[in-house]
Amino acid sequence: MVDLKKEMIARKYISPRTFLASGNITFESEKRSSQMKEELDSMLTDDFNFPGWSVLLPMDDLRRIIEGIPWSDEQQQVLVVFPKDGHRDVLDDLVEAASEIEDETILKQADVIYWQTASVGGSAFGKICGQRKFKAMTTNRNVRTLIKMLDEDSSSTKTKSEKAKTTKKK
């Protein structure tokens, strides 16, 4: 994750912050989203030998997704499934493929799927997500990680605002 952060700085992304060993990173940029997506996907493949793709979300969208979580059961794990850009229809296919699952809850709302399960390991829905046709078009993230990203961004913004206020007083 240190290398990822260094590479982001070298490519002129502002204030990159990485989270765990998850590949999740927050940053600021004035670049167009299409340019960022192209750069980031290329960086993942070329510099890190990771044949993946990125999901870019403004923090307001991440906040909306987190606020839309329909469950609060701390005994269950909650994940969010994101589609690859331009492939939102895969979410409908996933929900249909999971229609027979009884011990997990899968709910599609707008542009994500919320997934609640007792355990990700051995999960029936996890196995469906891992199928080639879905794995290539979706990625999932644990809600706890997403909340941490949002919380870190909020506290960073607050700190910047407080510094700006302090500077104005002088």
Backbone bond lengths (Angstrom), bond angles and torsions (degrees), N, CA, C in turn:
res aa  C-N    CA-C-N  psi(-1)  N-CA   C-N-CA  omega(-1)  CA-C   N-CA-C  phi
1 M - - - 1.451 - - 1.529 110.83 -
2 V 1.325 116.93 -27.92 1.465 120.17 176.77 1.524 109.65 -63.82
3 D 1.349 116.67 -41.99 1.460 120.68 179.14 1.525 111.42 -64.36
4 L 1.314 116.71 -38.43 1.460 120.79 178.01 1.524 110.19 -62.55
5 K 1.303 116.09 -45.26 1.465 120.44 179.52 1.528 110.68 -62.59
6 K 1.324 117.19 -43.77 1.467 120.97 178.80 1.525 111.25 -61.44
7 E 1.317 116.56 -42.27 1.468 121.00 -179.71 1.526 110.75 -65.65
8 M 1.323 116.90 -37.77 1.467 120.66 177.85 1.534 110.36 -63.79
9 I 1.320 116.83 -42.14 1.468 121.11 178.41 1.529 109.64 -64.51
10 A 1.330 117.06 -43.68 1.468 121.05 179.47 1.526 111.56 -60.67
11 R 1.328 116.72 -29.69 1.473 120.95 -179.95 1.529 111.87 -92.15
12 K 1.326 116.33 14.79 1.475 122.91 173.23 1.523 114.78 71.77
13 Y 1.342 117.18 27.58 1.460 119.94 171.62 1.524 107.06 -86.77
14 I 1.312 116.11 142.38 1.458 122.09 -171.68 1.526 110.88 -96.91
15 S 1.322 115.98 135.49 1.469 123.91 174.59 1.522 114.18 50.88
16 P 1.340 118.85 49.43 1.471 118.08 178.32 1.525 110.97 -67.35
17 R 1.338 115.56 136.58 1.470 121.94 177.23 1.519 107.86 -130.82
18 T 1.320 116.16 125.82 1.460 120.27 -179.91 1.524 109.85 -98.40
19 F 1.338 115.31 158.07 1.457 120.95 -175.98 1.516 109.52 -128.94
20 L 1.322 114.20 117.64 1.453 121.41 178.88 1.529 109.39 51.71
21 A 1.292 117.94 -151.42 1.462 121.51 175.50 1.521 108.78 -106.04
22 S 1.322 115.67 35.41 1.459 121.82 -170.09 1.524 114.04 -91.22
23 G 1.331 117.12 -12.82 1.451 119.44 -174.27 1.522 112.48 82.97
24 N 1.314 117.36 0.03 1.461 121.19 177.52 1.520 109.25 -81.95
25 I 1.311 115.06 137.69 1.459 119.55 -178.83 1.528 108.78 -147.36
26 T 1.306 116.26 140.20 1.456 120.26 172.54 1.525 106.79 -110.52
27 F 1.311 115.57 151.04 1.459 120.63 -179.37 1.518 108.65 -164.38
28 E 1.307 114.62 170.68 1.459 121.07 174.74 1.519 107.18 -117.07
29 S 1.318 115.65 150.54 1.455 119.92 177.94 1.508 109.95 -161.67
30 E 1.313 115.50 151.54 1.457 120.80 174.21 1.519 110.56 -103.33
31 K 1.329 116.86 5.09 1.462 121.58 179.39 1.522 109.67 -74.78
32 R 1.325 115.99 155.92 1.467 121.09 174.59 1.525 108.69 -66.94
33 S 1.324 117.10 148.86 1.472 119.81 -177.94 1.524 111.57 -61.85
34 S 1.331 118.69 -35.93 1.468 120.12 179.25 1.529 110.61 -64.92
35 Q 1.322 117.34 -37.96 1.464 121.02 177.39 1.530 110.44 -67.31
36 M 1.340 116.48 -43.30 1.464 119.90 178.87 1.524 110.56 -61.32
37 K 1.325 116.29 -46.47 1.466 120.49 -178.54 1.523 110.70 -58.92
38 E 1.319 116.69 -46.10 1.465 120.80 179.51 1.531 110.94 -61.68
39 E 1.323 116.68 -45.83 1.470 121.08 179.78 1.531 111.55 -63.29
40 L 1.324 116.37 -46.28 1.457 120.33 -175.98 1.525 111.67 -67.98
41 D 1.321 117.09 -43.51 1.468 119.72 178.41 1.525 110.91 -62.75
42 S 1.322 116.59 -40.82 1.464 121.41 177.66 1.528 110.50 -64.54
43 M 1.326 116.41 -42.51 1.461 120.73 179.23 1.529 110.92 -61.63
44 L 1.321 117.12 -44.70 1.467 120.38 179.26 1.526 111.35 -58.02
45 T 1.314 115.52 -44.78 1.462 120.63 -177.31 1.525 111.83 -74.69
46 D 1.331 116.15 -52.05 1.469 120.71 -172.52 1.527 113.66 -76.38
47 D 1.315 117.20 -44.48 1.465 120.50 -173.81 1.523 113.94 -90.37
48 F 1.342 116.63 -27.23 1.460 119.48 -176.14 1.527 112.74 -117.50
49 N 1.326 116.36 3.72 1.469 121.47 179.00 1.529 111.81 51.37
50 F 1.330 114.31 39.09 1.459 121.04 179.46 1.522 107.79 -116.04
51 P 1.315 117.32 108.16 1.466 119.59 -176.32 1.527 111.99 -78.10
52 G 1.292 115.92 62.59 1.460 120.14 -176.96 1.502 111.75 -116.18
53 W 1.284 115.06 -169.89 1.449 122.55 177.73 1.525 107.72 -143.61
54 S 1.299 114.86 157.05 1.461 119.61 -174.62 1.524 111.76 -101.54
55 V 1.308 114.37 153.61 1.460 122.30 170.75 1.527 105.19 -114.32
56 L 1.312 116.20 118.63 1.456 120.79 178.99 1.521 109.09 -103.35
57 L 1.328 115.48 125.03 1.466 120.44 179.14 1.517 109.91 -132.12
58 P 1.317 117.96 127.36 1.462 118.71 168.74 1.532 108.54 -62.21
59 M 1.317 116.94 150.15 1.459 120.50 -176.80 1.528 111.62 -60.18
60 D 1.325 118.43 -31.87 1.469 120.11 176.78 1.527 111.26 -63.16
61 D 1.337 117.38 -36.87 1.466 120.93 176.99 1.523 110.67 -68.41
62 L 1.330 116.17 -40.89 1.465 119.57 177.47 1.533 110.11 -62.03
63 R 1.319 116.40 -42.72 1.477 120.93 177.87 1.532 110.14 -59.98
64 R 1.338 117.50 -44.64 1.467 122.20 179.07 1.526 110.77 -61.01
65 I 1.315 117.47 -41.44 1.466 121.54 179.63 1.529 110.13 -65.15
66 I 1.311 116.79 -44.55 1.473 120.42 179.64 1.530 110.45 -65.17
67 E 1.316 116.90 -43.02 1.468 120.15 179.09 1.527 111.96 -65.69
68 G 1.327 117.25 -22.06 1.457 121.63 -179.84 1.516 114.86 -84.49
69 I 1.322 117.40 -1.21 1.463 120.56 -179.21 1.536 108.51 -62.25
70 P 1.328 116.11 122.04 1.468 118.59 -173.49 1.530 115.30 -84.43
71 W 1.331 118.26 -0.05 1.462 120.01 -176.53 1.524 110.56 -128.42
72 S 1.320 114.94 156.72 1.462 119.38 176.24 1.525 111.37 -135.25
73 D 1.317 117.78 20.35 1.461 122.64 -179.07 1.527 109.97 -74.72
74 E 1.316 116.80 108.22 1.468 121.77 -177.80 1.524 113.11 -69.31
75 Q 1.330 117.96 -15.49 1.459 121.59 179.21 1.534 111.87 -79.34
76 Q 1.303 116.35 -14.40 1.454 122.00 -179.00 1.530 109.89 -107.95
77 Q 1.316 115.71 152.30 1.452 120.25 173.06 1.524 108.51 -90.70
78 V 1.306 115.94 139.83 1.459 120.70 177.68 1.524 107.86 -120.55
79 L 1.320 114.54 130.44 1.452 121.29 177.92 1.517 109.28 -125.27
80 V 1.310 115.31 159.59 1.457 121.48 176.23 1.525 106.89 -119.90
81 V 1.318 116.00 129.81 1.457 122.10 178.34 1.529 108.01 -101.12
82 F 1.334 115.28 124.17 1.459 122.15 179.59 1.526 109.30 -108.89
83 P 1.323 117.31 139.37 1.470 119.54 175.54 1.526 110.89 -87.40
84 K 1.308 115.39 157.09 1.454 121.37 170.77 1.520 107.33 -65.22
85 D 1.331 117.35 146.61 1.465 121.02 179.34 1.523 110.91 -50.33
86 G 1.320 115.12 133.58 1.450 120.77 177.54 1.516 114.65 80.35
87 H 1.328 117.45 6.82 1.467 120.72 -176.62 1.525 111.93 -129.60
88 R 1.322 118.00 40.30 1.467 121.08 179.46 1.525 112.20 -62.31
89 D 1.333 116.78 -25.68 1.464 120.14 -179.45 1.528 112.22 -62.36
90 V 1.328 116.68 -22.28 1.466 119.65 178.76 1.530 111.00 -64.33
91 L 1.325 116.96 -25.49 1.466 120.07 178.35 1.525 110.64 -65.48
92 D 1.329 116.85 -40.98 1.467 120.22 176.73 1.523 110.49 -62.64
93 D 1.334 116.49 -41.35 1.465 121.07 178.59 1.530 111.02 -63.18
94 L 1.328 116.84 -39.51 1.469 121.32 177.80 1.524 111.52 -63.98
95 V 1.322 116.35 -46.28 1.470 120.49 179.50 1.522 110.06 -60.69
96 E 1.307 116.73 -42.26 1.467 120.38 178.55 1.529 110.89 -63.89
97 A 1.328 116.99 -42.98 1.466 120.76 179.74 1.525 111.91 -64.72
98 A 1.337 116.37 -25.58 1.467 121.32 -177.83 1.526 113.15 -95.99
99 S 1.306 118.09 7.07 1.462 121.07 -173.02 1.530 114.32 -61.87
100 E 1.311 118.36 -22.17 1.467 121.89 -178.76 1.534 113.38 -90.47
101 I 1.326 117.51 -7.74 1.474 120.82 -177.32 1.523 109.36 -73.00
102 E 1.334 115.87 129.55 1.466 119.81 -176.62 1.520 114.90 -107.20
103 D 1.325 118.26 -27.40 1.464 119.55 -173.42 1.528 113.83 -100.72
104 E 1.311 117.06 13.12 1.457 122.70 175.38 1.522 107.06 -134.57
105 T 1.317 115.85 156.14 1.455 119.46 179.71 1.521 108.69 -114.49
106 I 1.312 115.41 126.84 1.455 122.18 -179.90 1.517 106.98 -124.73
107 L 1.329 116.93 126.15 1.451 120.99 -177.57 1.525 109.40 -138.93
108 K 1.313 116.31 121.04 1.471 121.17 176.57 1.520 108.63 -90.49
109 Q 1.321 115.13 129.94 1.462 121.03 174.40 1.519 107.57 -137.17
110 A 1.295 116.24 122.10 1.470 123.17 179.24 1.528 110.45 53.77
111 D 1.319 117.24 -110.58 1.454 120.37 -171.48 1.523 114.74 -110.36
112 V 1.344 117.69 19.61 1.469 121.76 176.66 1.528 109.79 -142.79
113 I 1.317 114.56 167.92 1.469 121.17 169.28 1.516 106.93 -115.99
114 Y 1.324 115.86 131.55 1.462 121.35 171.27 1.525 106.53 -94.18
115 W 1.331 115.62 135.25 1.466 121.49 -174.88 1.520 108.25 -131.86
116 Q 1.311 116.49 122.26 1.466 122.00 179.34 1.522 108.51 -116.79
117 T 1.334 115.07 129.89 1.457 120.49 -177.53 1.526 109.85 -149.75
118 A 1.320 116.42 154.29 1.464 120.55 176.38 1.526 110.43 -70.62
119 S 1.335 116.59 -34.17 1.458 121.05 -177.95 1.528 109.43 -153.58
120 V 1.302 116.57 131.34 1.463 120.54 179.20 1.529 109.95 -71.15
121 G 1.323 116.45 -39.75 1.467 120.52 178.32 1.518 110.57 -63.44
122 G 1.319 117.31 122.42 1.457 120.99 -179.58 1.517 114.20 80.83
123 S 1.309 117.43 5.48 1.464 121.90 -179.05 1.525 110.97 -65.91
124 A 1.323 115.99 135.98 1.468 120.80 177.62 1.528 110.78 -62.39
125 F 1.329 117.15 -42.57 1.457 120.10 179.24 1.526 110.46 -68.94
126 G 1.325 116.54 -36.93 1.462 120.28 176.27 1.520 111.70 -59.18
127 K 1.325 116.23 -39.53 1.469 120.46 177.83 1.525 110.73 -65.48
128 I 1.316 116.73 -39.28 1.466 119.93 177.30 1.530 109.82 -65.09
129 C 1.327 117.07 -44.89 1.472 120.75 178.54 1.526 111.50 -59.87
130 G 1.327 116.58 -30.75 1.451 121.62 -179.12 1.521 114.70 -78.29
131 Q 1.318 117.36 -8.61 1.461 119.60 177.17 1.530 109.39 -64.23
132 R 1.324 115.72 144.35 1.462 121.83 -174.49 1.534 112.93 -47.53
133 K 1.328 117.44 -47.22 1.474 119.62 -174.76 1.524 112.44 -66.27
134 F 1.339 117.62 -27.29 1.458 120.36 179.15 1.527 111.90 -93.81
135 K 1.322 116.77 -37.67 1.464 120.97 -177.73 1.528 111.69 -60.02
136 A 1.326 116.54 -35.69 1.461 120.84 -179.34 1.527 112.77 -72.69
137 M 1.329 117.47 -17.20 1.464 120.75 -173.36 1.532 114.63 -118.75
138 T 1.334 117.57 -2.34 1.469 119.84 -178.77 1.521 110.45 -137.44
139 T 1.294 113.98 160.42 1.458 121.56 170.27 1.521 106.66 -143.77
140 N 1.325 117.22 152.09 1.463 118.20 179.02 1.519 110.18 -126.95
141 R 1.311 114.85 153.87 1.456 122.22 -179.95 1.522 109.16 -135.52
142 N 1.319 114.84 140.72 1.452 121.69 175.27 1.524 108.36 -68.91
143 V 1.308 115.86 135.98 1.463 120.67 -178.25 1.531 111.50 -61.11
144 R 1.307 117.50 -33.64 1.473 119.15 179.79 1.526 110.90 -60.08
145 T 1.324 116.85 -39.21 1.469 121.04 177.74 1.520 110.14 -66.72
146 L 1.323 117.26 -43.30 1.463 120.47 179.70 1.529 111.00 -62.31
147 I 1.323 116.82 -40.83 1.469 120.92 178.16 1.522 109.99 -64.42
148 K 1.316 116.66 -41.69 1.471 120.47 178.52 1.532 110.00 -60.69
149 M 1.324 116.48 -42.31 1.466 120.03 178.56 1.527 110.71 -61.06
150 L 1.309 116.83 -44.79 1.459 121.24 -179.54 1.524 110.69 -66.47
151 D 1.330 117.09 -43.09 1.466 121.13 179.19 1.524 111.21 -62.68
152 E 1.322 116.96 -43.18 1.470 121.24 179.18 1.520 110.22 -62.74
153 D 1.328 116.60 -42.46 1.461 120.57 179.80 1.524 110.12 -64.74
154 S 1.325 117.65 -41.74 1.463 121.46 179.88 1.515 111.37 -64.24
155 S 1.334 117.83 -43.37 1.462 119.75 -179.55 1.521 110.72 -70.50
156 S 1.332 117.83 -32.67 1.457 121.37 176.43 1.522 110.11 -66.19
157 T 1.333 117.30 -42.74 1.454 121.99 179.11 1.525 110.10 -64.09
158 K 1.318 116.52 -41.59 1.462 120.84 179.11 1.526 109.88 -62.49
159 T 1.327 116.90 -44.45 1.457 120.67 179.66 1.522 110.39 -61.40
160 K 1.323 118.21 -43.40 1.458 121.49 178.70 1.524 110.28 -61.76
161 S 1.336 117.47 -42.20 1.461 121.04 179.88 1.517 110.91 -64.43
162 E 1.313 117.07 -42.25 1.459 120.74 179.07 1.533 110.37 -63.49
163 K 1.341 116.57 -39.92 1.467 119.62 177.77 1.508 110.72 -65.09
164 A 1.324 116.67 -39.93 1.465 120.37 178.86 1.519 110.17 -63.10
165 K 1.334 118.12 -41.46 1.457 121.60 179.34 1.525 109.94 -64.55
166 T 1.327 117.30 -41.43 1.454 121.64 179.54 1.525 109.93 -62.69
167 T 1.309 117.32 -41.88 1.451 121.79 -179.86 1.521 110.57 -64.07
168 K 1.328 117.68 -39.55 1.472 121.33 -178.82 1.524 111.77 -66.73
169 K 1.322 117.00 -29.28 1.473 120.04 -177.30 1.516 111.86 -71.03
170 K 1.317 117.89 -25.68 1.476 120.26 -175.01 1.485 113.39 -72.98
